[in-house]
Every structure is written in C-alpha cells, then in structure tokens.
Amino acid sequence: MALTNNRAVLQWIEEQIALTKPSQVVWIDGSEAQLEALRAEALTTGELYQLNQEKLPGCYLHRSDPHDVARVEGRTFICCDKQENAGPTNNWMPPQEMYTKLRKLFDGAMAGRTMYIIPYSMGPVGSPFAKYGLELTDSIYVVLNMAIMTRVGKEVYDALGDSEDFVKGLHAKADLNPEERYIVQFPEDNAIMSINSGYGGNVLQGKKCFALRIASYQGQQEGWMAEHMLILGVQNPAGEVRYVTAAFPSACGKTNLAMLIPPEGYEKDGWKTWCVGDDIAWIRLREDGRLWAVNPETGFFGVAPGTNSSSNYNALASTQKNTIFTNVALNLDDDTVWWEKMDKNPPKNLLDWKGNPWNPEMATEPAAHPNSRFTSPVKNCPCISDHFEDPQGVPISAIIFGGRRAKTAPLVYQSRNWHHGVFVGSIMASETTAAATGAVGVVRRDPMAMLPFCGYHMADYWQHWLDMGEKTPRAPKIFNVNWFRMNEKGEFLWPGFGDNLRVLEWILKRAFDEVDACETEIGYLPFVDDINLTGTDITTETMEELLRIDRELWREEIANVQEFYGKFNGKVPGALREELRELERRLTDHT
C-alpha cells in the first residue's frame, strides 16, 4: 500500500516497477517492527549473519561478492547535457545514451525479487538544510544500511508533500557483473541509477551519490555547499564551543580528527571535543552572515581495519551495538568480529571476509578486507554533539584543509584571505607511500578532497567557493594542516591523534584574532611558542622543523600546480591563477 499521494512520486515508482518487474513491492515505513522482520528474512537467505547478541547487541555481519568490495571510480559517471559541465575529472556520457544503456540492464532486473521503496531525508526532516530522496532497491542490505545512515520513514513523505523536488534513485543488484556495473548520477535530472553492485559505497545512494555528487550540483544552483568534510566542536575551559570543518584525502586522519580525544593535560583543564559529523558537511549562509553546517547523515560508514581502542576509541565504541559489519572476519569462538590492527592478538579460529578458515600462523592474506566497513548509528558515538540534530546546524569558525606531505607543507598555516584559502584547498595533495602503491612521494592532487565526488566541473566548483566567500560577510578563516611531516630518517615529527588539539587550539585562536602569527610567503604561521606543547616531549628544535618552509620545494610545488591547473581546459578561475602567480612572486622576491 502506497504511503504517499504525491503524484510525481507515484508515477515515477510505477515506471520503475514496469521496467524492473519485481515479483512484489514493499513500502519501507521506517518502523522498527518492519526492519526487524527484514533482518530475520536476511538471516534466512544468508545475506546477514547474526553476531553474539550479548557482546554485540543488534549487530550483524554481511559478506559482499569478492569482486564487489569498493567504490569503482572507473564505472562512476556524471551524465549532464554538456560534457564540458562534467569536466575533465569525471566520466561522462550523454544522458540519453546512458539512459538507453541502463534501461536495457534494468529491464526485468528485479524479476523474482522484491522491490523495497525507501523514503529518506538527508539532514533533519523539515530542516532548512533537508533534502529528500527515494531509493528503490532489491537489497535488504541496502534497506538496513540506509535506515542507519539516513532518516528513513513516512515523515519524509509528509515533509515532501506534493513537491517534485526529490532525488530519484534506482538500484538493482542484477547479477553483479563487474563489466556491466554502473554508478550514474544525472545532476540535471535529480536522479541516481546504480546496477550490478551490492557494495555500500556504490549502492547506499544517500552517501556519496546524493550527499556529494548530486548535492554539490544542487548547492551550486541554489547557493549552498555540499562538502566532503568532518564537523567538530571544540569546547574550551570557559565552556565555549567553537566549530570547525575539515577536508582530508583518504588515509590522512579524517575520522580520527572527527572523534578526537583531548590529551590528558587538556582534559584536566576542561577541554572537550564534540563530533557533529565524520564525513560530509552541508553548509549554508544564514542571516547572521556566517556559514552554518549540518551533517546530513545519521550513521558512520567507517573503514574497519586499523580502528582500535588506541587509534580511535570513539569509533570503536560506536560499533558495539546496532551495527552492520561488512567483509570483516568472524571469530568462531564467540561469534564476534575481528580485523587487522583491532588488537595484537589475532584469534586462532576465524573465518576470513570470504568465509574461509583463517588463522594467523597459516595466513597469506588479510582476515578482513582492507576496505571492510562498519555501518553504525551516529548516536552510538560517546562524543556525539548535542547539536547533531539541530535543524539550523552549527556556526563554522574555521575551515581546515590537509594532506600527507613529508617535507613541503608545514604543520599548520593560515591562508591570507578567503580567495587565498580557496587556492590552498584547490591544490590539496598527498604523497603516496610504499605501502599503498609501491612508489614513494608521488604527489596526488585532491582538491578539497572532492575530486571523485564533485557532481560538475571542478573549476566551476572552485568558482562557487569564491562566490560563496564574496557573499559571506563573516566568512570562516581557512587553514592547512599536515600531520605527516617527516625527519631525515623517515620518522613522523608530530605525534598526531589527540595531540592535534594543540593545533586546533591555535587555529581557533586565530579565527577569533586572539593570537598573533608570522607572515610568510605561503601564509600565516604560528610562532613556535604559540603551540602548547605542555606534556609532550616535542622540543623547540622539532617545532621549528615542523614549521620550516623549504622554499625550493615550494618552487617545485608551483610547477606541479601549474601542470595540474592545465588539466582544466582553461577554466580555472582567474582569482586562483592570480594566487598562484602571487605565490611564485613572493617566493622569487625572497631569493
């Protein structure tokens, strides 16, 4: 029975039913009773495995197809009317050509299966930030994950009313053929279609598909921003909470920063940190002239390997109930889960992520897939902010960009102004490590950590950032951090993790003009004594090295950035090209 009278919704659903030909249709109402019935059904089909309900209440294990374990950027498309609007960093195909291809694949794709109709809200229902979507899927796994990651239920239809402003999402597992796997966004049509995948990053359409690729385009059209950013509140001893957003490429400590635990000395002094979001921020300009942000999600879709009580206590604590684990190892001794670096004592009696027997003595491959995941409710997080559900969001005082650079970038610096800050974000980069690629030090640019997720031309995206700054009277100040500076021995100079709060303290003081800084060619740097090192063994000499600018490396950086900008067909905004010229001039003048 339909849960809405919205004609646009009903007509679209009827068309998709006629196309995919499911044997039955289930309208998801978001009730716990319905979700529990679906969990029970998934246990009978083997789609889920129930874990130890005493140790991990409400938790389940899922194994995806071994050939379907990660996002597939090569099969991800932005289909808009003009190829130039997709830009050189997105895969593109003319919309009608792609629709024709996909309709053939979706024709009868749900025959003998059940179609589930999921209404969901990104952002608190009824919030000024909220956007609504429907995902039609033949996967119970998708239903249960979407119920964790988004706000699912009949109230979405109530908020939508008769409006046609909803994202139309269609997903079918089909036969999981990797050669016919497509994750396609049609930004101009408010539509998403994904087929031949069951992996979360490809099929939980509220995640990257809607919250970034579609929403970034919506934001450009409507005057707001959808960003691949954490949102963190930092509470000082006076009880004041100041908020930052931060964007980092993968493997640069984003989740750890989102759930940061203050160092012991800071905790004793009354410092606290509050997680508003770990992955995505939707940002709007409000009447007070400031930018405000919400986390549009309600769950964490986190990478499991490497998560432990030392690296990220709060993330691990978030997984202890009502969590779906994907492609981790199963401990047969007590029906719990395990993954690499969870602890130093791998259980002896495991099934690996493929379901095969595994023990540490005989192992030739990891027990858990390196991209194995947990889907956990945000409300499980011990440091979740009281303002997580605030429909108005939280005010942003600082925006932070970061990457993994062994020598080039200092520990922290502040941009000279908003335009310069957008430039700093546009040249964000990380260097590869031997563990990742076999090649060390290869610079990979990932502007604002959005390169795989921007739903339109990246140069137009930069221009949108510049435009937002022009119309924001009280814009946040913009900073860059680098937790990964190394010495000549290849050792990290900065301890990272909770000690990153020492840098955040300086950033927030700068955001409120409470501390001076040293002006350099690249921006404003801290004076060595203005980073609180109490309780650490970091020496003044180490701090000086962390903040040292190697001008020769920065001159090399300019050449690399010029090459990178050259990929954007002459569309890089003039303001950013001017920032690059000014940086080159300042470095030249210094010599």
Buried (B, 14 or more C-beta within 10 A) or exposed (E): EEBBEBEBBEEBBEEBBEBBBBEEBBBBBBEEEBBEEBBEEBBEEEBBBBBBEEBBEBBBBBBBBEEBBBBBEEBBBBBBBEBBBBBBBBBBBEBEEBBEBBEEBBEBBBEEBBBBBBBBBBBBBEBBBBBBBBBBBBBBBBBBBBBBBBBBBBBBBEBBEEEEEBBBBBBBBBEBEEEBBBBBBBBBBBBBBBBBBBBBBBBBBBBBBBBBBBBBBBBBEEEBBBBBBBBBBBBBEEEEBBBBBBBBBEBBBBBBBBBBBBBEEBBEEEBBBBBBBBBBBBBBBBEEEBBBBBBBBBBBBBBBBBBBEEBBBBBBBBBBBBBBBBBBBBBBEEBBBBBBEBEEEBBEEBBBBBBEEBEEEEEEEBBBBBBBBBBBBBEBBEBBBEBBBBEBBBBBBBBBBBBBBBBBBBBBBBBBBBBBBBBBBBBBBBBBBEEBEEEEEEBBBBBBBBBBBBBBBBBBBBBBBBEBBEEBEEBBBBBBBBBBBBEEEEEEBBBBBBBBBBBBBBBBBBBEEEBEBEEBBBBBBBEBEBBBBEEBEBEEEBBEBBBEBEBEEBBEBBEBBEEBBEEBEEBBBEBBBEBBEBBBEBBEEEE
